[in-house]
Amino acid sequence: MSHWVETAAPATRSLAGFKSLFVRKVDPRKDAHSNVLSKKEDLNLYKIQFHNVKPECLDAYNELCEAVLPSIHANPEYPSELVGTWNTWYGEQDQAVHLWRYRGGYPALTEVMNKLKQNKEFMEYRKERGKMLLSRRNQLLLEFSFWNEPVPRPGPNIYELRSYQLRPGTMIEWGNYWARAIEIRQKNQEAVGGFFSQIGSLYTVHHLWAYKDLQSRDETRNAAWQQEGWDEVVYYTVPLIQHMESRIMIPMKSSPLK
């Protein structure tokens, strides 16, 4: 028995030492995870929208979005930007996903909402859109401080939105691991953005990735396993997840992320 203890103790110390490499010394009880993990200097707030469209209306819905959404994006009177707009290819079918950025946080969001109520074109768009939808939901998000801000990129690309429902109380732990993991996954420029929810479904994380095609996605993800430390990141983050989902999405014509 004593021999077992002597050989096991160094291994235990080694594991504890490895885990300490990933963990920032932050007591989650002393500050909200939104303050610990977000980019304070940018004051960016994001809104992600999921629209489930009647199958027979999908083409008309896309045309309606492409006629109206770019004008809001381009109007300097609205402190909002259309980051990307997509149709889900693999995952939930007949679905559109829109990602908006509000520079200035909640005041910017409130300003845009109030102005849109006075925008006749937008109100007509909402009326017509309502006839085409089966359901819709949205979330307000902050971006992780260690992810790059999503910026327009040329195409053609496919996009993967990986969504994770975490166990309550584990958001800071997730961020600690991914602050290192993202360095591994940026080597092929596939990392687009990383976000966590503030309003809507809570303790939700969204990671957005770009690939040239499905084969490139497969090769890139397999290559990550050859990078030192990636297997440990997966090992320690999987227990934090309650549910996860992957969508492969195709950009609409008007999407800044092509």
C-alpha positions as semicolon CSV with decimal commas, in nm:
position;residue;x (nm);y (nm);z (nm)
1;M;0,000;0,000;0,000
2;S;0,281;0,243;0,087
3;H;0,445;0,179;-0,252
4;W;0,118;0,273;-0,428
5;V;0,095;0,600;-0,237
6;E;0,453;0,693;-0,319
7;T;0,407;0,638;-0,694
8;A;0,063;0,793;-0,714
9;A;0,145;1,115;-0,529
10;P;0,381;1,258;-0,799
11;A;0,121;1,185;-1,066
12;T;-0,140;1,366;-0,860
13;R;0,088;1,664;-0,815
14;S;0,166;1,665;-1,188
15;L;-0,205;1,669;-1,280
16;A;-0,272;1,952;-1,036
17;G;0,020;2,144;-1,179
18;F;-0,104;2,099;-1,533
19;K;-0,456;2,214;-1,445
20;S;-0,314;2,525;-1,279
21;L;-0,172;2,632;-1,615
22;F;-0,525;2,684;-1,743
23;V;-0,686;2,850;-1,444
24;R;-0,675;3,223;-1,382
25;K;-0,681;3,308;-1,014
26;V;-1,029;3,460;-1,016
27;D;-1,288;3,403;-0,747
28;P;-1,617;3,394;-0,941
29;R;-1,808;3,499;-0,631
30;K;-1,639;3,842;-0,626
31;D;-1,739;3,961;-0,974
32;A;-1,989;3,876;-1,245
33;H;-1,851;3,656;-1,520
34;S;-1,956;3,922;-1,772
35;N;-1,705;4,162;-1,614
36;V;-1,431;3,903;-1,590
37;L;-1,454;3,757;-1,939
38;S;-1,573;4,034;-2,174
39;K;-1,392;4,306;-2,366
40;K;-1,448;4,610;-2,145
41;E;-1,271;4,853;-2,376
42;D;-1,502;4,792;-2,674
43;L;-1,845;4,805;-2,506
44;N;-1,979;4,584;-2,783
45;L;-2,311;4,406;-2,740
46;Y;-2,423;4,137;-2,983
47;K;-2,765;4,002;-3,071
48;I;-2,808;3,665;-3,236
49;Q;-3,143;3,581;-3,395
50;F;-3,271;3,238;-3,494
51;H;-3,565;3,243;-3,735
52;N;-3,737;2,918;-3,828
53;V;-3,899;2,981;-4,166
54;K;-4,189;2,805;-4,333
55;P;-4,019;2,581;-4,591
56;E;-4,222;2,721;-4,880
57;C;-4,129;3,078;-4,779
58;L;-3,751;3,046;-4,745
59;D;-3,660;3,204;-5,081
60;A;-3,902;3,492;-5,026
61;Y;-3,770;3,539;-4,673
62;N;-3,411;3,559;-4,798
63;E;-3,506;3,813;-5,062
64;L;-3,686;4,024;-4,802
65;C;-3,386;4,020;-4,568
66;E;-3,145;4,108;-4,848
67;A;-3,364;4,404;-4,947
68;V;-3,390;4,557;-4,598
69;L;-3,113;4,451;-4,359
70;P;-2,816;4,598;-4,553
71;S;-2,977;4,944;-4,546
72;I;-2,990;4,934;-4,164
73;H;-2,631;4,812;-4,153
74;A;-2,513;5,096;-4,380
75;N;-2,712;5,377;-4,216
76;P;-2,482;5,582;-3,987
77;E;-2,782;5,690;-3,779
78;Y;-2,804;5,337;-3,639
79;P;-2,516;5,234;-3,407
80;S;-2,552;4,875;-3,525
81;E;-2,373;4,649;-3,771
82;L;-2,482;4,330;-3,941
83;V;-2,191;4,098;-3,862
84;G;-2,327;3,804;-4,058
85;T;-2,648;3,651;-4,189
86;W;-2,684;3,287;-4,288
87;N;-2,909;2,998;-4,377
88;T;-2,852;2,676;-4,185
89;W;-2,729;2,406;-4,424
90;Y;-2,676;2,118;-4,180
91;G;-2,857;2,129;-3,849
92;E;-3,203;2,274;-3,801
93;Q;-3,348;2,310;-4,151
94;D;-3,522;2,613;-4,307
95;Q;-3,356;2,838;-4,052
96;A;-3,194;3,179;-4,079
97;V;-2,934;3,311;-3,833
98;H;-2,851;3,681;-3,800
99;L;-2,572;3,828;-3,586
100;W;-2,577;4,203;-3,505
101;R;-2,322;4,415;-3,320
102;Y;-2,416;4,726;-3,119
103;R;-2,119;4,952;-3,055
104;G;-2,194;5,125;-2,728
105;G;-2,365;4,837;-2,550
106;Y;-2,719;4,851;-2,413
107;P;-2,771;5,225;-2,483
108;A;-2,689;5,162;-2,850
109;L;-2,933;4,871;-2,860
110;T;-3,208;5,086;-2,707
111;E;-3,138;5,368;-2,952
112;V;-3,162;5,134;-3,251
113;M;-3,483;4,975;-3,126
114;N;-3,648;5,313;-3,077
115;K;-3,542;5,439;-3,419
116;L;-3,657;5,124;-3,596
117;K;-4,006;5,171;-3,455
118;Q;-4,020;5,493;-3,661
119;N;-3,876;5,328;-3,973
120;K;-4,168;5,249;-4,203
121;E;-3,962;5,021;-4,427
122;F;-3,848;4,815;-4,129
123;M;-4,196;4,793;-3,977
124;E;-4,330;4,669;-4,311
125;Y;-4,043;4,420;-4,321
126;R;-4,141;4,289;-3,977
127;K;-4,503;4,256;-4,085
128;E;-4,414;4,058;-4,397
129;R;-4,152;3,855;-4,212
130;G;-4,408;3,750;-3,952
131;K;-4,616;3,579;-4,222
132;M;-4,319;3,361;-4,317
133;L;-4,199;3,242;-3,975
134;L;-4,285;2,936;-3,769
135;S;-4,093;3,062;-3,465
136;R;-3,811;3,291;-3,365
137;R;-3,584;3,351;-3,067
138;N;-3,287;3,566;-2,984
139;Q;-3,012;3,619;-2,729
140;L;-2,801;3,915;-2,621
141;L;-2,433;3,827;-2,610
142;L;-2,095;3,960;-2,501
143;E;-1,772;3,858;-2,673
144;F;-1,492;3,679;-2,491
145;S;-1,191;3,903;-2,436
146;F;-0,950;3,643;-2,576
147;W;-1,133;3,597;-2,909
148;N;-1,070;3,819;-3,208
149;E;-1,356;4,051;-3,302
150;P;-1,547;3,919;-3,607
151;V;-1,469;4,129;-3,913
152;P;-1,585;4,098;-4,277
153;R;-1,395;3,835;-4,473
154;P;-1,400;3,732;-4,838
155;G;-1,551;3,404;-4,949
156;P;-1,670;3,166;-5,038
157;N;-1,676;3,009;-4,693
158;I;-1,901;2,789;-4,490
159;Y;-1,952;2,876;-4,124
160;E;-1,992;2,652;-3,825
161;L;-2,178;2,780;-3,521
162;R;-2,103;2,557;-3,225
163;S;-2,335;2,628;-2,932
164;Y;-2,272;2,497;-2,582
165;Q;-2,512;2,498;-2,288
166;L;-2,286;2,499;-1,982
167;R;-2,355;2,390;-1,629
168;P;-2,447;2,699;-1,422
169;G;-2,145;2,843;-1,246
170;T;-1,885;2,713;-1,493
171;M;-1,855;3,008;-1,736
172;I;-1,531;3,143;-1,587
173;E;-1,377;2,796;-1,583
174;W;-1,474;2,756;-1,951
175;G;-1,312;3,090;-2,031
176;N;-0,993;2,999;-1,849
177;Y;-0,944;2,688;-2,061
178;W;-1,040;2,850;-2,391
179;A;-0,814;3,151;-2,336
180;R;-0,530;2,909;-2,409
181;A;-0,716;2,682;-2,649
182;I;-0,795;2,963;-2,894
183;E;-0,423;3,008;-2,958
184;I;-0,418;2,655;-3,095
185;R;-0,725;2,704;-3,313
186;Q;-0,619;3,033;-3,476
187;K;-0,336;2,886;-3,680
188;N;-0,549;2,849;-3,994
189;Q;-0,749;3,168;-3,935
190;E;-1,066;2,966;-3,884
191;A;-1,165;3,139;-3,559
192;V;-1,427;3,409;-3,630
193;G;-1,577;3,497;-3,291
194;G;-1,663;3,370;-2,945
195;F;-1,960;3,488;-2,739
196;F;-2,150;3,414;-2,418
197;S;-2,512;3,494;-2,340
198;Q;-2,639;3,771;-2,113
199;I;-3,012;3,763;-2,189
200;G;-3,207;3,470;-2,329
201;S;-3,086;3,117;-2,267
202;L;-2,821;3,170;-1,999
203;Y;-2,484;2,999;-1,964
204;T;-2,479;2,958;-2,342
205;V;-2,156;2,989;-2,540
206;H;-2,134;3,032;-2,918
207;H;-1,812;2,971;-3,112
208;L;-1,817;3,080;-3,478
209;W;-1,570;2,924;-3,724
210;A;-1,508;2,967;-4,098
211;Y;-1,388;2,701;-4,343
212;K;-1,356;2,679;-4,718
213;D;-1,568;2,364;-4,732
214;L;-1,663;2,056;-4,529
215;Q;-1,342;1,873;-4,623
216;S;-1,133;2,168;-4,504
217;R;-1,330;2,172;-4,181
218;D;-1,259;1,804;-4,123
219;E;-0,886;1,844;-4,193
220;T;-0,855;2,155;-3,976
221;R;-1,032;2,000;-3,680
222;N;-0,827;1,681;-3,705
223;A;-0,506;1,885;-3,721
224;A;-0,592;2,048;-3,387
225;W;-0,545;1,711;-3,217
226;Q;-0,181;1,715;-3,326
227;Q;-0,122;2,041;-3,134
228;E;0,019;2,013;-2,785
229;G;-0,244;2,081;-2,519
230;W;-0,558;2,044;-2,734
231;D;-0,649;1,703;-2,595
232;E;-0,625;1,836;-2,239
233;V;-0,851;2,131;-2,325
234;V;-1,117;1,894;-2,456
235;Y;-1,075;1,663;-2,157
236;Y;-1,133;1,938;-1,902
237;T;-1,410;2,130;-2,083
238;V;-1,638;1,839;-2,178
239;P;-1,756;1,791;-1,815
240;L;-1,870;2,156;-1,812
241;I;-2,121;2,099;-2,095
242;Q;-2,486;2,006;-2,050
243;H;-2,577;2,018;-2,419
244;M;-2,400;2,108;-2,743
245;E;-2,511;2,172;-3,100
246;S;-2,338;2,235;-3,432
247;R;-2,481;2,422;-3,730
248;I;-2,317;2,445;-4,070
249;M;-2,432;2,769;-4,230
250;I;-2,415;2,929;-4,575
251;P;-2,388;3,311;-4,593
252;M;-2,668;3,505;-4,756
253;K;-2,571;3,737;-5,041
254;S;-2,585;4,040;-4,812
255;S;-2,370;3,893;-4,535
256;P;-2,045;4,082;-4,455
257;L;-1,900;3,743;-4,358
258;K;-1,888;3,580;-4,700
